[in-house]
Amino acid sequence: MSEAEDHKQFTIDGREPRQVVFPESAEQVAAVLRSATEKQFSVIPVGGGTLLRIGNPPRRYDLALSLQRLNQVMDYQPTDMTVTVEAGMTVARLQAVLSANGQWLPIDPPLPDRTTIGGLIAANLSGPSRLSQGTIRDFLIGLKAVQANGTVVKGGGRVVKNVAGYDLPKLYCGSFGTLGVIVEATFKVRPRPEVQTILWLPFPSPEKAMGVVLRLLGTELQPSFLELTNVDFLGEKGNTLSPYWLFVGFAGIAEEISYQDTRFRELVGDSEIEIQEWKQEGAQALLIGLRDFPAAGEATLRYRASVLPTQVAVFCNTVEEEAKARGFSTQLLVRAGNGIIYGRLPGSKIVAQERLLSFVDRFQILVKELDGYGVIEAIDPALKDRVNVWGHIAGAFPLMKRLKETLDPQGILSPGRFIGGI
């Protein structure tokens, strides 16, 4: 199973694994984990490699367990609207399979052509449509995983009883490879919307934009997404009068879209804000840009925050001011209806370490002041020992630690990479 592959694609914070293994079945995954347990090897599950920058450096990195060859559709029932796939399949390939029947998994994570199903679940990824569709937890109805000792466990789906009393599918969402290796997942899927339209509005400040967002959220309207950004997706460089843009998506049948479009224009009213509709030929490129922002392009720093929508404007203004005070700029993309904010210091420009660390400190203090949550998703590996990348530890940490000790008592899976070093 071990092959002479380029280990660099599995590098984590400058560390390469001693060995890379490419199992082709759940049984082979189990055999690898049993052997690793006997030899006390550390194991880090990997898929498309899009998430390896996130988290603490591993305490040990003996073996990269690549799930790339577990990439088959195991069962698809279009009439029942369920599908079961292996964890190494990419999100893009799954969507292509479903689209043949006019269906989709309503989750749009960044870089779907590289993001695997296992990574999607393990990192609890989502995208712009999270506002209207929910998260992967809402669609995951069954899961098969291999525990650290090689035991294959199943939960949900057609299984009557979950292992050890846990709700296994939800337990693995956001576990970052610390509790077991996901090898298979079953989802409920939905019909693709018939029509989609995108409206965009320029704003002089995040306060003005969020005022419209909060009014919209208080109505009967159901936008498919609400994206607020200071990134020039429109190619209007130099337009300093409109440093923020709000993108409003509506999806459904044609009559529904027409009604929501009209009502939204009424909601905005005869203000000085001009509502424009994104033309069909450019809509796909815009959607890709919004979707991929958290992971695409070069960045000196990437961070993510979650605050109440009422606190978004305060957050945006403050981080922009803090960045400017240190001699650099920050790009922001806000899932405005959820209060989830992605930020990055663009490009590969060298930033003085102390200034960068000072900005990170201020970011984490701000998030705590706003009763939110913040994560440093990417930073120079040489600085990670000076940064608490997962932010402050929440009250649920003791439970998380007990789960880790129960399901991986020897600590061989992704050791040290998650919250609190678990």
N, C-alpha and C positions, 0 to 999 in steps of 0.2 A: 504493500500500500504506500510505502514511502517512496518518493521519486526525487530525482535531481532537478527540482524546479528552482526558479529564482526566488530565494527567500526574501528578497527586498520588498516584494509586494505585501509581505506580512510583517514588515517592520513596525514596531510600536515604540515611539519616543526614542528612536535611534537604536533599539534593541532588536536583533534578529533571532528567530527561534533556532534551537539546535537542530530541529527536525520538523518537516512538514509532512502531514499525512492526508491522503485524499480518499477517504472511504466511499464506497459506492452503495451502501445500504445501512439501515439502522443496526443490523446485526454486526456489521464491521465497526460502526461507531462504538457499539457496546464493547467489542473486543479490545479496541484501542483504549477505552477508558479503564477496563479491568486491568490491562497491562500497565497503564500509567499509574494506577492506584498501587499496584504491587511494587513498582519501581520508585514511587514517590516523585513522579514527574508532574510538573505543572502543565496544564492544558488550557489553551485559549481558543475557543471556537471562532472561526472567521468565515465570512461569506464573500461579499464583493469588495471588502476592504475600505468601505466608505466611512466607517465609524471608528477606525482604530486610533484616530487622534483624540477621541473623547475618553476622559477618565484619567485616573492616576497611572503612573508607570507601573507595570507588573513587578511584583516582588521577585518572581522568577518567570522565565519564559523558555520552557524546555521544548514544548511541542505546540505547533499551530495545527489545529484540526479544521481543515478546509471542507466545507459542505458543498462545494461547487458542483460535484458530480451527483448529488442527490437533487435532481432537477426535473422530476417527472410529475405529470398529472396522474394521481392515483385513482380519482373518481370524480366525475362531473355529471351532475343531474340538472340540466337546464330547466326542466319543468319544476323541479323542487327548489331551484335557485340555490344549490349548494355545490361546493367544489372542495376537493381534498388534493393538496399538492405537497411535494417534498420541500424541505426548507431551503435547499440551494437554488430553487427556481427564482429568477428575477421577477420583480413586480411587473416590469414591462411585458415580459413573456406571458405572465398570467393574464394581464389585461388583454393581450392579443387573442388568447384562447377564448376569453369570455366575450370579446367584442363580436365574434362570429355569430353569436346568438343575441346580439343587442344588449349585452349585460356588462357589468363592471363591478369590481370591488371598489367601493367609494372611498378609497384612501389614496392620496396623491403625495407620497413622500418625495424628497429631493432625489435626483439622479436615479429614476426607476429602472433604467437599463443596467445599473450596477447594483442597486439595492436588492438583496435577497429577501425572501419571505421570512427566513429566520432572523435576519437583521431587523426587518420591519417590526417584528414582534418583540425581540429582545430589547430594542431601543425605544419601543412605543412611539414610532414615527408617525407623523401626520403632515398635512399640507393645508393649502388654502381652504379646501372643502370641509375641513374639520368643523367649521361653524355650522354647517347645515347637515352634515352626515355623521359626525361623531368621530371616535377614534377606533383603532383596531380592536380594542376590547369589545366594542359594540358589534363586531362582525365575526369575531373568533368564537366558534361554537365547539371546536374539538381540537385536541393537540396530542401529539406523541413526542415524548422526550426521553433522553437517556440520562440517568443520574450518574453521579461521579463514580459509583461502584460498578457501573455497567448494567444496572437494572433498567429495563425498558418500561416506562409507565405511560398510561393513557388517561385522558380525562375529557369529559364533554362528548359531543357528537352522539354516536350510537352506543357509547359506553354508559351502562346503568349507574355505576358508582365510581366516584373519583377516588384516586389513590390517597390513602392516609387521611381522608376527610377534607383535603384541600380542593379548592376550585382551581384545578390545574391550569386551564387556559389563562385565566386572569393572573395567576401567580407568576407566570413567566413573562407577562407583559412588562417591559421596562426592567427586567432582571439583569441585563447586560452580561449574559453568559456566566453568571455566578452560581446559578442553582442547578443547571443541567444543560444538556445540548438538545435544542429543538431539532427534530428530524422530519416532522410532518405536521400539517395544520389543515383544519377544515373551516371554511368560511361560509356564511350566508352572503349572497350577492344580490344586486339590484339591477333593474333595467336602466340603461343609459338614458339621460334626459333627452327629450326630442329636440329642444332648442336651448341655446344659451346666448345671453347677451351680456356685454360688459360696458358699464358706464364709468366715466372718470371725471373727477372734479379737482381743480387746482385750489390750494389753500395757502394763505400766507403764514399759517402757524398750525401746530398740532392741536391747539385748543379749539380753533375754528372747525377743524376737521372732525375732532371727536365730539363736538357739539352736535353735528349732523348725525354721526354714528349713534350716539346715545338716543337721539330722538327717533331714529330709524328702529333701534332695538325695542323701543316702547310701543311700536305699532304692530299691526297684524302681518306686515310684510315679512317674507322669509327669504332673504338673500342667500345665495349659495356660498358667497364669500364676501368679506370686507377686508381689503388690504390697504394699509396706509404706509407710505414710504417717502423718504427723502432721496431715494435713488432715481436717477434720471432714465427711467425705462422708456420715456417718450421722445428722447432726443431733443429736449428743449433746453440745452445747455445755455446758461447765462440768464435764464428767466428767474431773477432773484425775487420777483414779486410772488412767485409760487414755489417756495422751496419744498412743499409737501403735496403729494397727490394721493387721492383716495380712489381706489378701484372697487366698484360695486358690481358683483355678478348676480345674475338671476338665471335660473335653469328650470326647465319643466316643459309643459306643452305650450304651444304658441299662444293660446288665449290667456293662460296664466302669466306668461311673460309680458304680454301687452298690458294687462291690468297692473302688474307690479311696477312696470316702467312708468306708467301714468301716475300711479299713486306716489311713487318716489319723487317725481318731478313736482307734484303738488306739495309734498312734504318740505322740499327744499325751498319752494316758493319763488317769488320774484326778487331774490337777493342778487348780489353782484357776482355770485358764484355761477359760472357757466357749466352746464352739464353737457358732456360730449359722449358720443357712443363710439366705442372702439370698432373699427371696421373689421369685417370678417377675415380679410387676408392677413391682418397683423395680430389677430387675437391669439393664435396658437403660440406665436413667439413670446407674446406678453405673458401668457399663462405659464410657459416654461420658465421664464425669467423669475416670476413670483414664486413658483414651486421650488426652483433650484437654489434660490438665494442663500439659504442656510448652509449650503455645502459647496457651491460653485465658486470658481475664481480664486485668485491668490489673496491671502489675508494674513496680516501680522498677528491678528487677534480675532477670535470669534467668541461671542458670548450670547447667552439666551436668558431672558427673564420672563417671569409670569407675575403679572399684577392685575388688580381690578381694572376694568375698562375706564373707570372714572379716574384712575391714577396714570393712565398712559401718557397724557400730555405733560404732566410733571416729570415723568421719567425721561421722555424724549428731550425736553428742554434741558434737563440737568445733565444728561450724559453728553449732549452736544457741547454744552458750556465747559464741562470738565475736559473733554477732548481738546477743544480749542485752547483752553488755558495751558495745555501741555504741548501745544504746537502741532497737533494733527487733527484729522477729521474722522468722524465715524458715520458709517452708513447704517440706516435702520429700516427694518421691515416689520410692520406690526400686523398681526392677525387681530384686527381692531375689535371684532366682536367677542374675542376670547381674552384679550389682554396679554397675549403671548408675543414677545418682542425678540427679534433676532438682530444682533448688531455685529458689525465687523469693522476693523481698521483695514481698509482695502490696500491691495498691492503688497509688494515685498519690500517696501521702503524700510530702511533700518531705523528703528525707534530706540532711543536711549532706554536701557533696561529699567532704570529707576523711575523714569516717567511712565513707562508702560505699567510697571507694578503699582505705581501710585494711582493710575487710572483704574486698575483692577480693584484695588482697595476701596476706592470711592464708589465704584459700581456695586460692590458687595454691601457696603454700608447703606447705599441708597435703597437697594432692594429690601434690606431688612427694615429700614425706616418706613417703607411703603407696605410692610407686611406681605411681601411677595417672596419669590424664590428665584435664585439666579445660579447659573452654571457657566463656567469658563469652558467652552467646547474645544478651543484650539489656542495654543500659545507655544512659544519656543520651549521645546522639551527641557532645555537647560534651566528654565525658570520654574518648572513644575514643583520642585521641592520647596519653593517659596510661595506657592499659591495653593489655597484650598479650592480646587477646581469645582467641587460639588457644592460649595457654599456651606451655609450653616446647617448643622445636622438637626433634622426635625424630630418630633416626639415619637415617630414611628420607628426610629432606628433600633431600639432594643428588640422589637419584634423582627425586624429584618435580620438582625444579627443571629437571633435564635433560629430563624428559618435556614440561614446559611449553615449554622452549626449542625442542624438536623439533616439537611439534604446533602451537605458536602463537609462532613466532619473533619476530613484531613486537609481541607482547603486547597484542593488541586485545581479547581476551575477558576480561571481568571483571577489569581490571587492578588489582592490588594487594589484592584482597579476601580472598585465601586465605592460608594459612600462609606466614609469611616474606615476605609482600608479593608473592607470585607471582600 
